[in-house]
Amino acid sequence: MGEKMKFRAMIKKSGDWWIGWLIDLPGVNAQEKTREELLESLKIGAEDLLSTMVPFESEAQMTTIEIPTPEWSLENRG
């Protein structure tokens, strides 16, 4: 199995439900009865979004950019 992508998820308990969304993938959100079900739904939503074919114009280019991890991120808390 290849490398895994990581996305930041905001999750919280709201009444009887767990709600959450992916900060890095706008539009991926979910509501479930348990935390585990919520995380699985967010994972499925991310996979669905990322597997969607994106039409391109012939002159367009797809590229990626890299930026330093923000100082406030959990990854920078040694």
Secondary structure, DSSP 8 states (H G I E B T S, - for coil): --------EEEEEETTEEEEEETTSTT-EEEESSHHHHHHHHHHHHHHHHHS-----TT-----------TTSGGG--
